[in-house]
Each structure stands twice: as C-alpha cells, then as structure tokens.
Amino acid sequence: MSANPQSSDQLPVTPSNGNGIGRHLAWPAIPVEQTAEGIERQMLVGANMMICRFRFAPFLVTREHEHSHEQLTIVERGMVRFFIEGEERIASAGDVLHFPPNCWHGATMMDQEVVLIDIFSPIREDFLDGHKS
C-alpha cells in the first residue's frame, strides 16, 4: 500500500464524478488561495461535504456571521477566541467546535498564527464561486 498522495497536477479539489473512488491527499499538495489579507484557504470538496484548512495571521478578526451549513471546526494550531451565539469561548489546538445551521459565530485569533480545519455540510457553494469570505 503506497503512502504517497496524488501529485498536485492530478489534484481533484472539486466534487468527484460519483464514481465512488476514494482519494488520498496531503495538505501540501492542495492548492492554497489567499482569500483576504492574513487568510489562506485550502479546500477539498466531496459530493455532499467539504473540508477547508485555514491559516489566519495573529490577531485577525473574522466577522460574526451565520450560514445555513452545519460546520465542525478543529483547532490544529494556535489559540482562538470564538464568539458563539453571544458567548465567548477560548479554543486551542486539539479542541473541536460544532456550529449547527444558522448559528451566529465569529472568531478573533490570539497572539500566534492559527490553523483551523472546517468541515461543512452541505458544500459551501459560495466558496466554490470564488467568494472570499
């Protein structure tokens, strides 16, 4: 069994064609896009869900918002002050957060780079359309 992920020139970051074939990828092989000053995003999109890896500069603030997508967030690195339905929570590496659909939330990065893994269902079509938020 090979441990080598697909090369970036073969990278399928969009939904599969329904052929039921699994994929093995490594984050360094997934293209990085800068969505705003201090924010980088990588995405892998399946048929019904997507995963995004975000890198945020220290002290960056993401505006509070809501969306119709269910979201799971894993803090991979750093510390984040989350605002969830008006309550403040401090999350650090290894913590997991759940945002049901239409849950009002936002975040402020603390004094170091933050890496978050966000899983969305259904797919965030606005991310695919080039929307930068």
ABEGO torsion letter per residue (X at the ends): XBABBBBAAABBABBBAGAGBBBBBBAAABBBBBABBGBBBBBBBBAABBBBBBBBBBGBBBBBBBBABBBBBBBABEBBBBBBGGBBBBBBBGBBBBBBBGBBBBBBBBABBBBBBBBBOBBBAAAAAGBAX
